[in-house]
Structures are given as structure tokens and as C-alpha cells.
Amino acid sequence: MTLPTDLQQIIDEALVAVKQHPLHDLNLGYRHAIYSSLGELHTTHHSPDTIGHKRRALLSISTVRHVLPFWEQARPMDTLPHRLLAIAEEVMDGKIDEIKAKQMLADIDEGPWAYMETINYIALTENIENPSFSYAGFGAAHALGVALYDERFDPTHIDYNLLDNDVDEHQWDTAFYAAYAASNGAVWLENSEAIKRHTFWKWWLTEAPTAWASFSDS
């Protein structure tokens, strides 16, 4: 697989940056650069999907699937994240439209974000071994948003030094939630695990080329 030069260069630089980071984190700015290199944004709710949007949606879904085992181990009977990803895939495949997808979301008790917040609160108060599993659920909810609307970033202003805690939580991407689940917390939390974070980001940076190659520009 031969990647565009700009995408390959960003991935190579990101791998070095993760390795050199004292806690092995990947700056949000690098992720924005990779998203931008995947192609044009989906600009409005009513415009046709772009190739870039499809690639980012695929990357988002595969990112959550990578960390779903953390959720499954903690809540083996709770399939809400799986349902959210299934809806996201149907949106991507054109099997359901945006209006129907939103109705399906409305039919889910509490709404997925409120539900995940409840699960996260319970996990924290029960002091279970890895309460961060709930962030795989947040990631699934976000992945559906990406399938419907795209990731949130400004391709005209890429700042490689931008960190996750520099932005409002509503600007976090799917990869943030997945990395949180994989490393037992955000990079700024004392109990998070740097080695696990490094393993996750190395995986994610090899998954981005797969997302790019899954859709042709022609």
C-alpha cells in the first residue's frame, strides 16, 4: 500500500513523537493532521459524504472496536456500544439515512451519552479495577456522530502542539476516548498507564493507512 506522501510523513513523525513523549501520548494536533490528510470534510448535514468523511468514519469505528473488549469484560450483557457501531456502519453503507439514525438514537433509553455518563459514575463509585472501560462506550457514541457528521477539526489551522486538555470536551475525538479506555485514563491522570498508551497509539497510527486505502479517490 502506497500512501500519499503527506499522510505517510505525518504518520512517521507521529510515531516518533509518541515514542519520545514522556507519557507516550499523541497530541490532538497530530491526529487533526492525519484526519485532514484523509480527505475533504463533510461540510454540512445535507451535503453528500466525502471520501475523507468515509475514511474518518471507518477509522473511528475500527478504533472503538479495538477497545470494545474492555467494555465486554466489564459489562458482558450490555450491547449498547455494539448497537451504536452497527447504526454507524449502516449510515456509512447508506442502509439508513440520517433522520432514521437519529430516530433510532431517540429510541434508546436516556440517550447514549447520558447512559455512558451513568455507567462511568457507577464504575467510579464502585472502585472497580478499570473504570475506564466506560470510555469505550463514549467512543462508540462519538463514532456514530462521526458517521453522521464527521470529526470536529479545522483543516485550515493545524497545530501540532494542541493537546486534548487544551480543548473543550466536546472537541475530543474518537481516538481520545479509545486511548482513555486502553490506558486506564487520560494522560493527565496519575493512574493512567504510559506503556499501554504507547501500544494503543502505535496500533492507531497503523490503522489510519488502512482507513485511507479502504476508499478510492477515483
Buried (B, 14 or more C-beta within 10 A) or exposed (E): EEBBEEBBEBBEEBBEBBEEBEBBBBBBBBBBBBBBBBBEBBEEEEEEBBBBBBBBBBBBBBBBBBBBEBBBEBBEEBEBBBBBBBBBBBBBEEEBEEEEBBEBBEEBEEEBBEBBBEBBEEBEEEEEEBBBBBBBBBBBBBBBBBBBBBBBBEBEEBBBEBEBEEBEEEBBBBBBBBBBBBBBBBBEEEEBBBEBBBBBBBBBBEBBBEBBEEBEEE
